Amino acid sequence: MIHSLWSDFLNSQWHDWRGSGRSEDRLLLPTWQTRYLDTYGLSAPVPAHEEDILMLQHFRTQLHHIALRLSQGGSLTEENLDLLNKVLAQGDNTRRLLRDADGLRLASLPNRSDWQQVMAEIATDFARNIIEGASDRIRICDNPDCLWVFYDDTRNRTKRYCDDKMCGNLMKVRRFRAKKKVEQARD
């Protein structure tokens, strides 16, 4: 599965894909916050303040609604654009020319180290995904217990599960057992 700044943020609301009904808001966990920031080269105070958590949760809910809309073949509404632009405006970046092993590259580096800046980076990554024409590859896992948001990287764009080995196999077993139960009921 392809991980990205925006999809890992959306999936911070974890649900047990096996169907136990357990869930966990990983935004509340300082260990998750640290790992997330480190993974994407961002910085903000950890643990996040309560106001920041509420702001992030609200943004996650709104972004999830947009991802769901796109996964169902919809497009961005004016309200969606307004939300993304509002969050993007909260960011403060400087452009820098950097040299690395591949040569020169232009980088956009955050000037601030707070959760509003992190949200702006998430919105930027999400918007970049849409601009590059990949919004039709945003999916919600077909496992009703999982509902993980993921990017469909298959050639024919038919991926139904966030992970074929976990959710895919689980759903295959569930369908098989349901079919056997129906067959046994008929006999």
N, C-alpha and C positions, 0 to 999 in steps of 0.2 A: 504494500500500500504506500502511496506517495504521501509524505507528510509535508505540511506547509504551515506557515505562521497562522493563517486564518483557520485551516481545518483543525489543527491541534488546539487552537483557542475554542472553537465551537465544541469540540469533543471533550473539553474539560468537564462538561456535565456528563459523567459516566453512568451507564446503565449496565447491569449484569446481562450480557448477551445470552447466557444460558437459561434465563427466565426465572431466576429466584425472586425477582422484584426489587432487589437491592439496587441502590443508586448512590452516587457520591458526587458532590460538587467539589471538584479538585481545585477550583479557584480559591477555595478556603484554606488549602494546604500550603504552608510555606515551602515545603520540599518541592511541590509541584511548581510553585511560582519561581523558585530558584532555577530548577531544571529547564523550565520554559524560557526564561530570560537568557540563560546561558546558551541554550540550543540555538537561539536566534540572534545572539550578540546584542541583546538589549539590556538596559538597566533601569531599575525602579526600586523603591524601598520594599524590602521583604522583612517581615510580613507586611502585606498590603494593609493600609488603613481600612476601617469599616466603610467609609464613604467611597473609597476606591473600589472595594469589592462590590458594593451596590451598583456603582456606575458600570463596572465590567459585566456584572450579571445582566443588567438591563441591555447593554450593548450586545451581549452574546445572544439574548433572546431575540432582539431585533434582527441581528445578522442571520440567526438560524431561520427566521421567517423568510428572509430574502433567499437564502440557500434552498429552502424547501420550495419556494415559488419557482426558482430557476430549475430545480431538479424535476419539476413537473412540466417543464417546457415553457414556462412563463418568461416574461422579460421584466426588467427593472421598471418600477413605477416612478413617477415624479417624486413621490414621498420617499421611496428608497434612495433615489439620487440625492435628495435633500439631506437625508440621514447620513449617507456616506460623505457628502461634502462637508457637513457640519463636523464630523469626526476628523476628516482629513485636515480641516482648518485648525484643529487643535495641535497639530504637529509642528515642530520647528526643526528644520534640517539645514545643513550646510552641504554644498556640493564640493567634493574634493577629488583631485586627480591622484590616483594611487598606482604604485608600481607593484606588481606581483609576479609570480613565476610565468604567467601567460602574457606579460607585457603591461601596458597601461590600461586602466579602467576608470570610469567615472563612478564615484560612489556618493551616495546621499547619506550623510551621517547625522544622527540625531544630536541636537544641541542640548536637549533636556533629558533628565533621567527620572521620569515619573510615569504613572500608569496611563495618563492621558496621551503621552507620547507613544506608549506601547499600543494603545487603541488606534492611534493614527497610523502606526506601522501595519497593524492588522488590516485596517481599512484599505491601505495602499496595496497590500499584497492581494487582498480580495478583488479590488478594482482592477489591478493588473491582470488577474486571472480572467475577468470578464472582458476587458479590452482586447486581450489576445485571442478572443473568440472561443474560449474554453468554458463558457458558462453552461453549455449543454453537456458538459462532462461532470458537473456537480451532481452527486447522487446522495440519497439517504438509504442506508442499508435496509434491505427488505425483511430482515429479521425484526419482528415487531418488539422484541425485547431489547434490541440493540439500538437501532435508529442512529447509528454513527454516520456522520457526514464524511464523504470521501470524494476523491477525484478519480473518475473512471479513466484509467490510462490504457484501456484495451483498444485495439485497432477498430473493432466494429461497434464500440460504445454500448455494450450490452451487459456490463458487469452489474450484478444485482446485490452483491454482498461486499461488505468492507473487507472481509477476509474469507476466501473460499474454503480454507482449511478449518476455520473456526465456525463462523456463522453459516457458511455454505453447507458444510457437512452436517451441522446441527439441524438445519432446515430440511435437508435431504432425508435425514433419519426421521424427523417428525412427519414428513409427508409419507414415508414408507410405513411407519407405524399406524398412521391414520388410515391408510389404504388397507392394511392388514386387518384393522379393527372393523372396517366396513365390510370386508370380505367375510370375516368370521361372523358378523351379525347376520349376513345373508344366509349363511350355512346353517 
